[in-house]
Every structure is written in structure tokens, then in C-alpha cells.
Amino acid sequence: MKKKFIALTLTTLLVLSFTSISYAGLFSGNDLTSKIANALSEIQSWIVKIATPAAAVAIGSGLLMKKFSFGDEEKIAVGKKLIRSTIFSYTFILLIDPVISALQSLFG
């Protein structure tokens, strides 16, 4: 189930990237396209601004779970899983910008 969700998310992201790139190429002189591109870049910057403190809180929570587990293996495993998934998700969010920039330079 988790792998299907990740695959669906990546596929959706790629389709949206190619769609925005192809529309930008077709209507390169249009004001609407530039407004949409600016709006998407602003949304992306807000996502990064929100994700940074959220990742710090999640990692801190995972560390506290591990620290105060008092030997409970389940709490230690949940803390490790929280830290690992947070690092993966934050890295994914940070890598969206270079990937989109590379695709735009490749097709635009």
C-alpha cells in the first residue's frame, strides 16, 4: 500500500511537471503562463518554509520517543521510524526544486 502511494505521488508529480513545462513552451509569451509559473514557485517556497520547522519538530519528537522509551522496544522502533521517514520526506521536498529546474532547462 505504501509503495503504491509513493509511486502514485511520483507519477502525479511528473505528469504535473511535464504539463506545466509543455504549457509554458506553448504559451511562452503569455502573461497567464508567467503568473502561473510565479504562483507555483511561490507555493513551492512556502512549502519549504513550512516543512523546515515541521521536520525539526518531527525529528525532535522521534528523539524524545527514543530517549524516554524506558526500554520499550515498540516505542524505540516508532521513534526510529519517525526520524527516518521525516528525513526522507524533507529530502524529497528539498529535491523537488532542482528536479523541476532541470526539467525546465531540458525542455525549455
N, C-alpha and C positions, 0 to 999 in steps of 0.2 A: 504494500500500500504506500509506504513512504517513498520507495523508488519510483512508483508511478507518479506520485505527486511532484517529485523533483523533476522527472522527465517532462511532465506536462508544463511545469513552470518554465523550464528552459526553452521548450518548444514555443510557448506563448511569447516569451521574451524575444526570441529570434524572429518570429513572424512579425511582431510589432516593430522590431528594428528594421527589418527589410522593407516593411510597408512605409515607415516614415522616411527611409532613405529613398525609396522609389518615388514617393510623392514629392520629396524635396528636389529630386532630379527633374521631374516633370514640370514642376511649377517653381523653378528656381528664382524667378523674378517677382513672385507673388508676395504681397505683404502678409497674407494669411499664413503662408508657409513659414515665414520668418517669425511671426507671432507664435505659432505652434511650437517651433523649434526652441524659441526663447522660453516659452512656458514649460516645456519638457525639461530643459536644463535647469530651470528654477525649481521645479518639483524634485529633480534629482538632487540638487544641493540641499533642499530641505530634508529629504530622506536621509542623507548622510549626516546632517546636523542632528536629527532626532536619533539616528541609530547609534551614534557615538556614546552618548550618556546611557542609552538603554543597554548597550553591550557592556559598559562598565558596571552597571547595576547587576546585570545577569551574572557576570563573572564573579563579582563580589559575593553575590548570593550563593553561587556554587562553591566558592572557597569557604564561606561560613558554614555551609552544609557539611562540607568535608571536615572542617575543624571541630564543629560541635556535634558530630555524629555519635560520639562516645562508643565507638567500636561497632556500630550497627552497619553491616555490610551494604544493606539496601540504600541507606542514606549516603554512604560514600559513593556508591555506583551512580545514584541520581545526581550528586554533585559533580562527579566527573563528566557525566553525560551532558549536564547543563553547560559546563565550561566548554567542552568540545563542540557542542552544537552552536554555542554563541560565537566562538571563534570562526567556525565555518561560515555561519550566516553573515557575520560582519565582513569577512574577507570577500564573500560573494558580492555584497553591496558595494564594497570599495572597487571591485574589479569590473563593475558594470560600465563605469565611465571610460576606461581605456579600451574596452571591447567595442563600445559604440563608436568611439572616436576612430578606432582602426577600421571599422566597417564603413564609416562615412568617408574616410580618406580613400578607401579601396574603391567604393562605388561613386564617390562624388568628386 
